[in-house]
Amino acid sequence: MNLPAADFDQNLSRRRRSGRIWRLIFQVSTIVGIVVLTALLYNILNQSFGLAAVEYAMPPESLAVDGVPLEELSGEALQVILRANASAGLVRALESEKPLAERSRDELYELVMDRVAEPQVVKTWSLVDSLLHRRDLEREAAEKYPAARLQSFSWINRSFIERPQAADPLRAGVRTALLGSLWTVGITVLFAFPVGVGAAIYLEEYAGDSRLNRLIQTNINNLAGVPSIIYGMLGLAIFVRALEPFTSGALLGYVEDPTQANGRTILSAGLTLGLLVLPLIIINAQEAIRAVPHSLRRASYGLGATRWQTVWSHVLPNAIPGILTGTILAISRAIGETAPLVVVGASTYITFDPDGPFSKFTALPIQIYQWTARPQAEFRNLAAAAILVLLALLLTMNVSAILLRNRYRRQY
Amino acid sequence: MADPERQSMTEDLVEPSGRIVSLPQIARPEPRMNAEQLETRTPLSSGQAENVLTVKGLRVYYGDFLAIRDVQLNVQSRKITAIIGPSGCGKSTLLRAFNRMNELVPTARTEGEVIFWGEDIYAPEVDPVEVRRRVGMVFQKPNPFPKSIYENIAWGAKVNGFRGDMDGLVENTLRRAALWEEVNDKLDQSGLSLSGGQQQRLCIARAIAVKPDVILMDEPCSALDPVATFRIEELMRELSTEYTIVIVTHNMQQAARVSDFTAMMMLGEQRAGEMIEFDETNTIFTRPKEKRTEDYVTGRFG
């Protein structure tokens, strides 16, 4: 080694040491993130599953006919049980809704379970408690709730997804909220995707480097950081109030009495969320368009292609994976948004499915928020189950983003 | 005695709107030699010189910066003209001025005239898109489209309104670019699956598929190995029987090997590129008039 010792500090071991320290710091950051995420998942799963003490007005076993358990009875036998045990008023109400004879066996079974067996959850325990202290819990249940039986219970199940909101936690489901979220996000996509991609193409491929365009660009970047509740206020002012005749459907003849027109509809919510994610979509799409190599554009122009031919045949096909990924991530954000929907006026308690853009609505995050605010412990379990539904929805969208990206990935 | 292939081409190039795509304001050259004559023609001696491109007082600015000043140049039909000179002296800028590609740089501004078959391509009524079809371009780095080999050739013709036999056009073009034998069994594979030299020949084929008059080549071999370079040079000599070629190169042997004429550029005052000498290649490399040219081509830089 012939280094000029005077000019070069012999500090390799110090450099190595500081490198190790930084590496440790980065590892700790990663671990903190993982711990927090695990805690979140633990909390939700712990609430969503577990043991429950269930009391029946009439235990299912007692409804067995000639030794055949309730689950295996035929439709006719179930009808007989229903008529024999339910009040005459209820039977009449059910008949007028849809004659019992026309109902399927599964529907009848549900009815018998709900209306005749009438399960009541009197106490629930979390998943971890249920697994670790099962014996103690069994003793406790036997002492306090002699009539109840202990069942392992999953708050997230098929009927939870299929049922609308209800006052009774056992009968409440997320169907209304899930459909509301999907409708809202559908409108968000229809509005924000074409507008966002169009704006991105204009800004990247057509707009020059003028002062005005730089100002627009800066503003779009800033808009992406504006708190979502402010978009909620904007949506309230523009879509719910100013454009009420349009967003309530009155203009298109959806509302019979114009004085009853109400702008708090799925359309308003979708457009508001659209405004919220528009800057994100524009920025992501611009990024994707910018990543298309200039050599491709030059090759295209060099052949005598016009600007639009170049954009359509080369820029867009190569930018589309990035554009789609960005859009799906933006939509994931829209699905989880609560604040703007509260301001725009999501309903917290509706039991009917949304039937179009002009219907009143609720959404998953709103539903979760509303359930966590209830005093009964069972609603917190429901909230945890609804969070799982929301997470599953988000995960599905992110996975589809990754699949799309891989499918359309190109090399240059 | 019009070249039948070229004649039919004009009829094929009809835009979807029905407009015939040819430059009415740019006069077509008078009947030229037919294919047989082309083969027997010897470069530099026979036939009278036809100037495809005449450059007069050309200046190109990038913003306030003057990149090249007062270039005068004649590019002769069916000859290879090389532009040589040190890095940053404006060779590529000059080349791009021939098909208005400089306009893709937002701040670029061009003054002076570039006369293509008697018409100034910078005249206000001339559409740069049409200029670029008639004056094609091959770039430094091979840049085939990330599409199939077939699509690479067909796309340019398609967007220019070609309505003839596309399969025939693709085959003829690839044959012309000496690539057919190598790719005829994999036309549906990506153009990017080819080797670098093949990609560059594909780019040349793509350029000639829209039947330009002139092909501009911006250091087409600088990213290639000597074998691939040799094949491209061979191809250029072949194509020069039919096309006018202008090539920018850093490689003086290449200029000496392939070109008929050579333009020598140097940085002048205020870092603006100037053309200091233009002559037959032979003269430039053996008896240059300028001392700076002699220093440069012999490796003693001025």
Interface residues (C-beta under 8 A of the other chain):
Chain A: G208 D209 P293 S295 L296 R297 R298 A299 S300 Y301 G302 L303 G304 A305 T306 Q309 S313 H314 N318 R410 Q411 Y412
Chain B: N99 M101 L104 P106 V129 E130 R132 R133 R134 G136 M137 F139 K141 N143 P144 F145 P146 W155 G156 V159 N160 L192 C203 R206 A207 V210
